[in-house]
Amino acid sequence: MSHFSLESVHNYCPYCGEPIELLIDCSVHAQEYVEDCQVCCRPMVITAEVDNEGDVSVRIRSDDE
Ligand SMILES: [Zn+2]
């Protein structure tokens, strides 16, 4: 059983609205981190939760909310 599991999630930047791709570490059940947008380079606050079935839910908000 591997503990290393990255899930690719597609979402949109809260600043510029461009589609972005995130790699979520599914071995962590709940996490929040900051990642710069690949397009406009502004910091997005990303909250990722993994349920018991391994489904990932991701929320993205801007850093100034
Ligand atoms: Zn952006």
N, CA, C, O and the ligand as a Tripos MOL2 file, in Angstrom:
@<TRIPOS>MOLECULE
protein
  261   259    66     0     0
PROTEIN
NO_CHARGES

@<TRIPOS>ATOM
      1 N           0.8490   -1.2070    0.0000 N.3       1 MET1
      2 CA          0.0000    0.0000    0.0000 C.3       1 MET1
      3 C           0.8730    1.2410    0.0000 C.2       1 MET1
      4 O           1.7460    1.4150    0.8500 O.2       1 MET1
      5 N           0.6180    2.0820   -0.9580 N.am      2 SER2
      6 CA          1.4270    3.2920   -1.0890 C.3       2 SER2
      7 C           0.8480    4.4320   -0.2640 C.2       2 SER2
      8 O          -0.3670    4.6230   -0.2260 O.2       2 SER2
      9 N           1.6990    5.1720    0.3800 N.am      3 HIS3
     10 CA          1.2670    6.3590    1.1100 C.3       3 HIS3
     11 C           1.4370    7.6160    0.2760 C.2       3 HIS3
     12 O           1.1290    8.7230    0.7170 O.2       3 HIS3
     13 N           1.9330    7.4240   -0.9350 N.am      4 PHE4
     14 CA          2.1880    8.5860   -1.7780 C.3       4 PHE4
     15 C           1.1420    8.6230   -2.8650 C.2       4 PHE4
     16 O           1.1600    7.8010   -3.7810 O.2       4 PHE4
     17 N           0.2220    9.5790   -2.7700 N.am      5 SER5
     18 CA         -0.8860    9.6350   -3.7050 C.3       5 SER5
     19 C          -1.2030   11.0860   -4.0330 C.2       5 SER5
     20 O          -1.6970   11.8310   -3.1860 O.2       5 SER5
     21 N          -0.9210   11.4750   -5.2460 N.am      6 LEU6
     22 CA         -1.2220   12.8370   -5.6670 C.3       6 LEU6
     23 C          -2.4060   12.8220   -6.6250 C.2       6 LEU6
     24 O          -2.4330   12.0650   -7.5950 O.2       6 LEU6
     25 N          -3.3810   13.6720   -6.3320 N.am      7 GLU7
     26 CA         -4.5710   13.7610   -7.1550 C.3       7 GLU7
     27 C          -4.5470   15.0830   -7.9160 C.2       7 GLU7
     28 O          -4.3380   16.1450   -7.3300 O.2       7 GLU7
     29 N          -4.7580   15.0060   -9.2070 N.am      8 SER8
     30 CA         -4.8040   16.2200  -10.0180 C.3       8 SER8
     31 C          -6.2140   16.7980   -9.9890 C.2       8 SER8
     32 O          -7.1810   16.1110  -10.3190 O.2       8 SER8
     33 N          -6.3260   18.0620   -9.5920 N.am      9 VAL9
     34 CA         -7.6260   18.7250   -9.4690 C.3       9 VAL9
     35 C          -7.6120   19.9880  -10.3270 C.2       9 VAL9
     36 O          -6.6790   20.7880  -10.2760 O.2       9 VAL9
     37 N          -8.6730   20.1400  -11.1130 N.am     10 HIS10
     38 CA         -8.7770   21.3360  -11.9400 C.3      10 HIS10
     39 C          -9.7340   22.3230  -11.2870 C.2      10 HIS10
     40 O         -10.8130   21.9430  -10.8310 O.2      10 HIS10
     41 N          -9.3350   23.5890  -11.2450 N.am     11 ASN11
     42 CA        -10.1700   24.6090  -10.6370 C.3      11 ASN11
     43 C          -9.8510   25.9350  -11.3150 C.2      11 ASN11
     44 O          -9.2060   25.9710  -12.3630 O.2      11 ASN11
     45 N         -10.3170   27.0350  -10.6970 N.am     12 TYR12
     46 CA        -10.1090   28.3440  -11.2990 C.3      12 TYR12
     47 C          -9.5010   29.2930  -10.2820 C.2      12 TYR12
     48 O          -9.8280   29.2410   -9.0970 O.2      12 TYR12
     49 N          -8.6330   30.1410  -10.7430 N.am     13 CYS13
     50 CA         -8.0140   31.1480   -9.8860 C.3      13 CYS13
     51 C          -9.0680   32.1420   -9.4100 C.2      13 CYS13
     52 O          -9.8570   32.6280  -10.2210 O.2      13 CYS13
     53 N          -9.1030   32.4630   -8.0920 N.am     14 PRO14
     54 CA        -10.0820   33.4290   -7.5800 C.3      14 PRO14
     55 C          -9.7680   34.8640   -7.9940 C.2      14 PRO14
     56 O         -10.6170   35.7440   -7.8500 O.2      14 PRO14
     57 N          -8.5960   35.1070   -8.4930 N.am     15 TYR15
     58 CA         -8.1990   36.4610   -8.9020 C.3      15 TYR15
     59 C          -8.4620   36.6920  -10.3810 C.2      15 TYR15
     60 O          -9.2100   37.5970  -10.7510 O.2      15 TYR15
     61 N          -7.8510   35.8770  -11.2210 N.am     16 CYS16
     62 CA         -7.9030   36.1280  -12.6650 C.3      16 CYS16
     63 C          -8.8760   35.2050  -13.3890 C.2      16 CYS16
     64 O          -9.1520   35.4100  -14.5710 O.2      16 CYS16
     65 N          -9.4070   34.1770  -12.6890 N.am     17 GLY17
     66 CA        -10.3980   33.2950  -13.2870 C.3      17 GLY17
     67 C          -9.8550   32.3080  -14.2880 C.2      17 GLY17
     68 O         -10.6210   31.6090  -14.9510 O.2      17 GLY17
     69 N          -8.5420   32.2390  -14.4090 N.am     18 GLU18
     70 CA         -7.9520   31.2970  -15.3440 C.3      18 GLU18
     71 C          -8.0110   29.8740  -14.7790 C.2      18 GLU18
     72 O          -7.8760   29.6850  -13.5700 O.2      18 GLU18
     73 N          -8.2120   28.8750  -15.6410 N.am     19 PRO19
     74 CA         -8.1710   27.4860  -15.1620 C.3      19 PRO19
     75 C          -6.7730   27.1150  -14.6930 C.2      19 PRO19
     76 O          -5.7740   27.4350  -15.3360 O.2      19 PRO19
     77 N          -6.7310   26.4350  -13.5570 N.am     20 ILE20
     78 CA         -5.4500   26.0250  -12.9850 C.3      20 ILE20
     79 C          -5.5270   24.5520  -12.6160 C.2      20 ILE20
     80 O          -6.6150   23.9950  -12.4670 O.2      20 ILE20
     81 N          -4.3890   23.9420  -12.4720 N.am     21 GLU21
     82 CA         -4.3180   22.5440  -12.0630 C.3      21 GLU21
     83 C          -3.5480   22.4560  -10.7600 C.2      21 GLU21
     84 O          -2.4600   23.0130  -10.6140 O.2      21 GLU21
     85 N          -4.1490   21.7340   -9.8070 N.am     22 LEU22
     86 CA         -3.5130   21.5710   -8.5060 C.3      22 LEU22
     87 C          -3.1750   20.1050   -8.2970 C.2      22 LEU22
     88 O          -3.9030   19.2230   -8.7530 O.2      22 LEU22
     89 N          -2.0860   19.8460   -7.6180 N.am     23 LEU23
     90 CA         -1.7520   18.4840   -7.2250 C.3      23 LEU23
     91 C          -1.9700   18.3760   -5.7170 C.2      23 LEU23
     92 O          -1.2640   19.0030   -4.9270 O.2      23 LEU23
     93 N          -2.9620   17.5690   -5.3330 N.am     24 ILE24
     94 CA         -3.3240   17.4330   -3.9310 C.3      24 ILE24
     95 C          -2.7480   16.1340   -3.3860 C.2      24 ILE24
     96 O          -2.8860   15.0700   -3.9910 O.2      24 ILE24
     97 N          -2.1080   16.2410   -2.2480 N.am     25 ASP25
     98 CA         -1.5720   15.0530   -1.5840 C.3      25 ASP25
     99 C          -2.7000   14.3620   -0.8210 C.2      25 ASP25
    100 O          -3.1130   14.8340    0.2380 O.2      25 ASP25
    101 N          -3.1990   13.2480   -1.3540 N.am     26 CYS26
    102 CA         -4.3580   12.5630   -0.7720 C.3      26 CYS26
    103 C          -4.0160   11.7590    0.4710 C.2      26 CYS26
    104 O          -4.9080   11.1840    1.0930 O.2      26 CYS26
    105 N          -2.7710   11.7080    0.8390 N.am     27 SER27
    106 CA         -2.4170   11.0070    2.0700 C.3      27 SER27
    107 C          -2.6690   11.8810    3.2920 C.2      27 SER27
    108 O          -2.5570   11.4200    4.4280 O.2      27 SER27
    109 N          -3.0160   13.1650    3.0490 N.am     28 VAL28
    110 CA         -3.3440   14.0910    4.1340 C.3      28 VAL28
    111 C          -4.8470   14.3380    4.0960 C.2      28 VAL28
    112 O          -5.3820   14.7200    3.0550 O.2      28 VAL28
    113 N          -5.5370   14.1230    5.2180 N.am     29 HIS29
    114 CA         -6.9930   14.1880    5.2120 C.3      29 HIS29
    115 C          -7.5170   15.6160    5.1600 C.2      29 HIS29
    116 O          -8.5640   15.8730    4.5660 O.2      29 HIS29
    117 N          -6.8110   16.5270    5.7660 N.am     30 ALA30
    118 CA         -7.2420   17.9250    5.7140 C.3      30 ALA30
    119 C          -6.0100   18.8020    5.7280 C.2      30 ALA30
    120 O          -5.1110   18.6300    6.5520 O.2      30 ALA30
    121 N          -5.9820   19.7390    4.8110 N.am     31 GLN31
    122 CA         -4.8210   20.6100    4.7500 C.3      31 GLN31
    123 C          -5.2120   21.9580    4.1770 C.2      31 GLN31
    124 O          -6.1790   22.0770    3.4230 O.2      31 GLN31
    125 N          -4.4540   22.9580    4.5430 N.am     32 GLU32
    126 CA         -4.6250   24.2880    3.9690 C.3      32 GLU32
    127 C          -3.2360   24.8380    3.6810 C.2      32 GLU32
    128 O          -2.3410   24.7900    4.5250 O.2      32 GLU32
    129 N          -3.0790   25.3570    2.4780 N.am     33 TYR33
    130 CA         -1.7760   25.8770    2.1230 C.3      33 TYR33
    131 C          -1.9470   26.9830    1.0970 C.2      33 TYR33
    132 O          -3.0240   27.1620    0.5270 O.2      33 TYR33
    133 N          -0.8940   27.7040    0.8770 N.am     34 VAL34
    134 CA         -0.9130   28.8190   -0.0590 C.3      34 VAL34
    135 C          -0.0690   28.4600   -1.2690 C.2      34 VAL34
    136 O           1.0620   27.9900   -1.1450 O.2      34 VAL34
    137 N          -0.6460   28.6920   -2.4440 N.am     35 GLU35
    138 CA          0.0980   28.4320   -3.6720 C.3      35 GLU35
    139 C          -0.1300   29.6100   -4.6120 C.2      35 GLU35
    140 O          -1.2480   30.1130   -4.7320 O.2      35 GLU35
    141 N           0.9190   30.0390   -5.2650 N.am     36 ASP36
    142 CA          0.7860   31.1430   -6.2080 C.3      36 ASP36
    143 C           0.1210   30.6780   -7.4900 C.2      36 ASP36
    144 O           0.4230   29.5990   -7.9990 O.2      36 ASP36
    145 N          -0.7920   31.5000   -8.0140 N.am     37 CYS37
    146 CA         -1.4340   31.1990   -9.2850 C.3      37 CYS37
    147 C          -0.3760   31.0690  -10.3740 C.2      37 CYS37
    148 O           0.5740   31.8500  -10.4370 O.2      37 CYS37
    149 N          -0.5600   30.0650  -11.2320 N.am     38 GLN38
    150 CA          0.4070   29.8450  -12.3040 C.3      38 GLN38
    151 C           0.3080   30.9100  -13.3840 C.2      38 GLN38
    152 O           1.2140   31.0520  -14.2050 O.2      38 GLN38
    153 N          -0.8050   31.6710  -13.3870 N.am     39 VAL39
    154 CA         -1.0180   32.6750  -14.4240 C.3      39 VAL39
    155 C          -0.6960   34.0870  -13.9130 C.2      39 VAL39
    156 O           0.1000   34.8020  -14.5210 O.2      39 VAL39
    157 N          -1.3260   34.4870  -12.7820 N.am     40 CYS40
    158 CA         -1.1510   35.8660  -12.3100 C.3      40 CYS40
    159 C          -0.2330   35.9620  -11.0970 C.2      40 CYS40
    160 O           0.0630   37.0630  -10.6310 O.2      40 CYS40
    161 N           0.2230   34.8160  -10.5800 N.am     41 CYS41
    162 CA          1.2260   34.7530   -9.5100 C.3      41 CYS41
    163 C           0.7470   35.2990   -8.1640 C.2      41 CYS41
    164 O           1.5590   35.5240   -7.2670 O.2      41 CYS41
    165 N          -0.5720   35.5170   -8.0140 N.am     42 ARG42
    166 CA         -1.0660   35.9560   -6.7220 C.3      42 ARG42
    167 C          -1.3430   34.7480   -5.8230 C.2      42 ARG42
    168 O          -1.6290   33.6590   -6.3210 O.2      42 ARG42
    169 N          -1.2600   34.9360   -4.4910 N.am     43 PRO43
    170 CA         -1.3510   33.7800   -3.5780 C.3      43 PRO43
    171 C          -2.7870   33.3140   -3.3620 C.2      43 PRO43
    172 O          -3.6330   34.0790   -2.9000 O.2      43 PRO43
    173 N          -3.0540   32.0590   -3.6980 N.am     44 MET44
    174 CA         -4.3540   31.4530   -3.4610 C.3      44 MET44
    175 C          -4.2680   30.6000   -2.2000 C.2      44 MET44
    176 O          -3.2970   29.8720   -1.9950 O.2      44 MET44
    177 N          -5.3030   30.7000   -1.3550 N.am     45 VAL45
    178 CA         -5.3720   29.8470   -0.1700 C.3      45 VAL45
    179 C          -6.1960   28.6200   -0.5370 C.2      45 VAL45
    180 O          -7.3760   28.7280   -0.8700 O.2      45 VAL45
    181 N          -5.5740   27.4750   -0.4740 N.am     46 ILE46
    182 CA         -6.1890   26.2330   -0.9270 C.3      46 ILE46
    183 C          -6.4880   25.3510    0.2790 C.2      46 ILE46
    184 O          -5.6090   25.0430    1.0840 O.2      46 ILE46
    185 N          -7.7650   24.9520    0.3810 N.am     47 THR47
    186 CA         -8.1730   24.0230    1.4370 C.3      47 THR47
    187 C          -8.5820   22.7170    0.7720 C.2      47 THR47
    188 O          -9.4580   22.7070   -0.0930 O.2      47 THR47
    189 N          -7.9570   21.6210    1.1680 N.am     48 ALA48
    190 CA         -8.2460   20.3210    0.5740 C.3      48 ALA48
    191 C          -8.6140   19.3370    1.6690 C.2      48 ALA48
    192 O          -7.9390   19.2340    2.6940 O.2      48 ALA48
    193 N          -9.7150   18.6070    1.4250 N.am     49 GLU49
    194 CA        -10.1340   17.5760    2.3630 C.3      49 GLU49
    195 C         -10.3550   16.2730    1.6000 C.2      49 GLU49
    196 O         -10.8980   16.2720    0.4950 O.2      49 GLU49
    197 N          -9.9350   15.1800    2.1960 N.am     50 VAL50
    198 CA        -10.1080   13.8640    1.5960 C.3      50 VAL50
    199 C         -11.0230   13.0550    2.5050 C.2      50 VAL50
    200 O         -10.7460   12.8970    3.6940 O.2      50 VAL50
    201 N         -12.1220   12.5390    1.9380 N.am     51 ASP51
    202 CA        -13.0330   11.7530    2.7720 C.3      51 ASP51
    203 C         -12.5810   10.2970    2.8340 C.2      51 ASP51
    204 O         -11.5600    9.9250    2.2560 O.2      51 ASP51
    205 N         -13.3550    9.4820    3.5420 N.am     52 ASN52
    206 CA        -12.9490    8.0860    3.7660 C.3      52 ASN52
    207 C         -12.9250    7.2640    2.4870 C.2      52 ASN52
    208 O         -12.2350    6.2460    2.4180 O.2      52 ASN52
    209 N         -13.6740    7.6960    1.4680 N.am     53 GLU53
    210 CA        -13.6420    6.9900    0.1880 C.3      53 GLU53
    211 C         -12.4860    7.4550   -0.6930 C.2      53 GLU53
    212 O         -12.2630    6.9120   -1.7750 O.2      53 GLU53
    213 N         -11.7600    8.4550   -0.2270 N.am     54 GLY54
    214 CA        -10.6460    8.9620   -1.0020 C.3      54 GLY54
    215 C         -11.0110   10.0690   -1.9710 C.2      54 GLY54
    216 O         -10.1910   10.4860   -2.7890 O.2      54 GLY54
    217 N         -12.2660   10.5510   -1.8750 N.am     55 ASP55
    218 CA        -12.6710   11.6560   -2.7420 C.3      55 ASP55
    219 C         -12.1260   12.9690   -2.1860 C.2      55 ASP55
    220 O         -12.1750   13.2220   -0.9830 O.2      55 ASP55
    221 N         -11.6120   13.7860   -3.0800 N.am     56 VAL56
    222 CA        -10.9840   15.0350   -2.6840 C.3      56 VAL56
    223 C         -11.9470   16.1920   -2.9360 C.2      56 VAL56
    224 O         -12.5180   16.3030   -4.0210 O.2      56 VAL56
    225 N         -12.1250   17.0440   -1.9420 N.am     57 SER57
    226 CA        -12.8450   18.2920   -2.1710 C.3      57 SER57
    227 C         -11.8940   19.4480   -1.9080 C.2      57 SER57
    228 O         -11.1740   19.4710   -0.9090 O.2      57 SER57
    229 N         -11.9060   20.4060   -2.8240 N.am     58 VAL58
    230 CA        -10.9460   21.4980   -2.7790 C.3      58 VAL58
    231 C         -11.6890   22.8200   -2.8260 C.2      58 VAL58
    232 O         -12.6020   23.0070   -3.6300 O.2      58 VAL58
    233 N         -11.2910   23.7250   -1.9640 N.am     59 ARG59
    234 CA        -11.8080   25.0950   -2.0140 C.3      59 ARG59
    235 C         -10.6300   26.0410   -2.2060 C.2      59 ARG59
    236 O          -9.5550   25.8530   -1.6370 O.2      59 ARG59
    237 N         -10.8610   27.0530   -3.0170 N.am     60 ILE60
    238 CA         -9.8200   28.0480   -3.2520 C.3      60 ILE60
    239 C         -10.3860   29.4150   -2.9550 C.2      60 ILE60
    240 O         -11.4690   29.7610   -3.4270 O.2      60 ILE60
    241 N          -9.6640   30.1940   -2.1760 N.am     61 ARG61
    242 CA        -10.0950   31.5730   -1.9340 C.3      61 ARG61
    243 C          -8.8920   32.4870   -2.0540 C.2      61 ARG61
    244 O          -7.7390   32.0570   -2.0040 O.2      61 ARG61
    245 N          -9.1990   33.7440   -2.2110 N.am     62 SER62
    246 CA         -8.1090   34.7000   -2.3170 C.3      62 SER62
    247 C          -7.5550   35.0070   -0.9200 C.2      62 SER62
    248 O          -8.2530   34.8340    0.0790 O.2      62 SER62
    249 N          -6.3410   35.4490   -0.8600 N.am     63 ASP63
    250 CA         -5.6590   35.6540    0.3990 C.3      63 ASP63
    251 C          -6.2020   36.8470    1.1730 C.2      63 ASP63
    252 O          -5.9510   36.9650    2.3730 O.2      63 ASP63
    253 N          -6.9450   37.7370    0.5050 N.am     64 ASP64
    254 CA         -7.3800   38.9760    1.1620 C.3      64 ASP64
    255 C          -8.8300   38.9180    1.6240 C.2      64 ASP64
    256 O          -9.3870   39.9470    2.0080 O.2      64 ASP64
    257 N          -9.4520   37.7510    1.5980 N.am     65 GLU65
    258 CA        -10.8230   37.6310    2.0730 C.3      65 GLU65
    259 C         -10.8970   37.5700    3.5930 C.2      65 GLU65
    260 O         -11.9880   37.4670    4.1540 O.2      65 GLU65
    261 ZN         -4.5610   33.9480  -11.3000 Zn       66 ZN66
@<TRIPOS>BOND
     1     1     2 1
     2     2     3 1
     3     3     4 2
     4     3     5 am
     5     5     6 1
     6     6     7 1
     7     7     8 2
     8     7     9 am
     9     9    10 1
    10    10    11 1
    11    11    12 2
    12    11    13 am
    13    13    14 1
    14    14    15 1
    15    15    16 2
    16    15    17 am
    17    17    18 1
    18    18    19 1
    19    19    20 2
    20    19    21 am
    21    21    22 1
    22    22    23 1
    23    23    24 2
    24    23    25 am
    25    25    26 1
    26    26    27 1
    27    27    28 2
    28    27    29 am
    29    29    30 1
    30    30    31 1
    31    31    32 2
    32    31    33 am
    33    33    34 1
    34    34    35 1
    35    35    36 2
    36    35    37 am
    37    37    38 1
    38    38    39 1
    39    39    40 2
    40    39    41 am
    41    41    42 1
    42    42    43 1
    43    43    44 2
    44    43    45 am
    45    45    46 1
    46    46    47 1
    47    47    48 2
    48    47    49 am
    49    49    50 1
    50    50    51 1
    51    51    52 2
    52    51    53 am
    53    53    54 1
    54    54    55 1
    55    55    56 2
    56    55    57 am
    57    57    58 1
    58    58    59 1
    59    59    60 2
    60    59    61 am
    61    61    62 1
    62    62    63 1
    63    63    64 2
    64    63    65 am
    65    65    66 1
    66    66    67 1
    67    67    68 2
    68    67    69 am
    69    69    70 1
    70    70    71 1
    71    71    72 2
    72    71    73 am
    73    73    74 1
    74    74    75 1
    75    75    76 2
    76    75    77 am
    77    77    78 1
    78    78    79 1
    79    79    80 2
    80    79    81 am
    81    81    82 1
    82    82    83 1
    83    83    84 2
    84    83    85 am
    85    85    86 1
    86    86    87 1
    87    87    88 2
    88    87    89 am
    89    89    90 1
    90    90    91 1
    91    91    92 2
    92    91    93 am
    93    93    94 1
    94    94    95 1
    95    95    96 2
    96    95    97 am
    97    97    98 1
    98    98    99 1
    99    99   100 2
   100    99   101 am
   101   101   102 1
   102   102   103 1
   103   103   104 2
   104   103   105 am
   105   105   106 1
   106   106   107 1
   107   107   108 2
   108   107   109 am
   109   109   110 1
   110   110   111 1
   111   111   112 2
   112   111   113 am
   113   113   114 1
   114   114   115 1
   115   115   116 2
   116   115   117 am
   117   117   118 1
   118   118   119 1
   119   119   120 2
   120   119   121 am
   121   121   122 1
   122   122   123 1
   123   123   124 2
   124   123   125 am
   125   125   126 1
   126   126   127 1
   127   127   128 2
   128   127   129 am
   129   129   130 1
   130   130   131 1
   131   131   132 2
   132   131   133 am
   133   133   134 1
   134   134   135 1
   135   135   136 2
   136   135   137 am
   137   137   138 1
   138   138   139 1
   139   139   140 2
   140   139   141 am
   141   141   142 1
   142   142   143 1
   143   143   144 2
   144   143   145 am
   145   145   146 1
   146   146   147 1
   147   147   148 2
   148   147   149 am
   149   149   150 1
   150   150   151 1
   151   151   152 2
   152   151   153 am
   153   153   154 1
   154   154   155 1
   155   155   156 2
   156   155   157 am
   157   157   158 1
   158   158   159 1
   159   159   160 2
   160   159   161 am
   161   161   162 1
   162   162   163 1
   163   163   164 2
   164   163   165 am
   165   165   166 1
   166   166   167 1
   167   167   168 2
   168   167   169 am
   169   169   170 1
   170   170   171 1
   171   171   172 2
   172   171   173 am
   173   173   174 1
   174   174   175 1
   175   175   176 2
   176   175   177 am
   177   177   178 1
   178   178   179 1
   179   179   180 2
   180   179   181 am
   181   181   182 1
   182   182   183 1
   183   183   184 2
   184   183   185 am
   185   185   186 1
   186   186   187 1
   187   187   188 2
   188   187   189 am
   189   189   190 1
   190   190   191 1
   191   191   192 2
   192   191   193 am
   193   193   194 1
   194   194   195 1
   195   195   196 2
   196   195   197 am
   197   197   198 1
   198   198   199 1
   199   199   200 2
   200   199   201 am
   201   201   202 1
   202   202   203 1
   203   203   204 2
   204   203   205 am
   205   205   206 1
   206   206   207 1
   207   207   208 2
   208   207   209 am
   209   209   210 1
   210   210   211 1
   211   211   212 2
   212   211   213 am
   213   213   214 1
   214   214   215 1
   215   215   216 2
   216   215   217 am
   217   217   218 1
   218   218   219 1
   219   219   220 2
   220   219   221 am
   221   221   222 1
   222   222   223 1
   223   223   224 2
   224   223   225 am
   225   225   226 1
   226   226   227 1
   227   227   228 2
   228   227   229 am
   229   229   230 1
   230   230   231 1
   231   231   232 2
   232   231   233 am
   233   233   234 1
   234   234   235 1
   235   235   236 2
   236   235   237 am
   237   237   238 1
   238   238   239 1
   239   239   240 2
   240   239   241 am
   241   241   242 1
   242   242   243 1
   243   243   244 2
   244   243   245 am
   245   245   246 1
   246   246   247 1
   247   247   248 2
   248   247   249 am
   249   249   250 1
   250   250   251 1
   251   251   252 2
   252   251   253 am
   253   253   254 1
   254   254   255 1
   255   255   256 2
   256   255   257 am
   257   257   258 1
   258   258   259 1
   259   259   260 2
@<TRIPOS>SUBSTRUCTURE
     1 MET1         2 RESIDUE 1 A MET
     2 SER2         6 RESIDUE 1 A SER
     3 HIS3        10 RESIDUE 1 A HIS
     4 PHE4        14 RESIDUE 1 A PHE
     5 SER5        18 RESIDUE 1 A SER
     6 LEU6        22 RESIDUE 1 A LEU
     7 GLU7        26 RESIDUE 1 A GLU
     8 SER8        30 RESIDUE 1 A SER
     9 VAL9        34 RESIDUE 1 A VAL
    10 HIS10       38 RESIDUE 1 A HIS
    11 ASN11       42 RESIDUE 1 A ASN
    12 TYR12       46 RESIDUE 1 A TYR
    13 CYS13       50 RESIDUE 1 A CYS
    14 PRO14       54 RESIDUE 1 A PRO
    15 TYR15       58 RESIDUE 1 A TYR
    16 CYS16       62 RESIDUE 1 A CYS
    17 GLY17       66 RESIDUE 1 A GLY
    18 GLU18       70 RESIDUE 1 A GLU
    19 PRO19       74 RESIDUE 1 A PRO
    20 ILE20       78 RESIDUE 1 A ILE
    21 GLU21       82 RESIDUE 1 A GLU
    22 LEU22       86 RESIDUE 1 A LEU
    23 LEU23       90 RESIDUE 1 A LEU
    24 ILE24       94 RESIDUE 1 A ILE
    25 ASP25       98 RESIDUE 1 A ASP
    26 CYS26      102 RESIDUE 1 A CYS
    27 SER27      106 RESIDUE 1 A SER
    28 VAL28      110 RESIDUE 1 A VAL
    29 HIS29      114 RESIDUE 1 A HIS
    30 ALA30      118 RESIDUE 1 A ALA
    31 GLN31      122 RESIDUE 1 A GLN
    32 GLU32      126 RESIDUE 1 A GLU
    33 TYR33      130 RESIDUE 1 A TYR
    34 VAL34      134 RESIDUE 1 A VAL
    35 GLU35      138 RESIDUE 1 A GLU
    36 ASP36      142 RESIDUE 1 A ASP
    37 CYS37      146 RESIDUE 1 A CYS
    38 GLN38      150 RESIDUE 1 A GLN
    39 VAL39      154 RESIDUE 1 A VAL
    40 CYS40      158 RESIDUE 1 A CYS
    41 CYS41      162 RESIDUE 1 A CYS
    42 ARG42      166 RESIDUE 1 A ARG
    43 PRO43      170 RESIDUE 1 A PRO
    44 MET44      174 RESIDUE 1 A MET
    45 VAL45      178 RESIDUE 1 A VAL
    46 ILE46      182 RESIDUE 1 A ILE
    47 THR47      186 RESIDUE 1 A THR
    48 ALA48      190 RESIDUE 1 A ALA
    49 GLU49      194 RESIDUE 1 A GLU
    50 VAL50      198 RESIDUE 1 A VAL
    51 ASP51      202 RESIDUE 1 A ASP
    52 ASN52      206 RESIDUE 1 A ASN
    53 GLU53      210 RESIDUE 1 A GLU
    54 GLY54      214 RESIDUE 1 A GLY
    55 ASP55      218 RESIDUE 1 A ASP
    56 VAL56      222 RESIDUE 1 A VAL
    57 SER57      226 RESIDUE 1 A SER
    58 VAL58      230 RESIDUE 1 A VAL
    59 ARG59      234 RESIDUE 1 A ARG
    60 ILE60      238 RESIDUE 1 A ILE
    61 ARG61      242 RESIDUE 1 A ARG
    62 SER62      246 RESIDUE 1 A SER
    63 ASP63      250 RESIDUE 1 A ASP
    64 ASP64      254 RESIDUE 1 A ASP
    65 GLU65      258 RESIDUE 1 A GLU
    66 ZN66       261 GROUP 0 **** ****
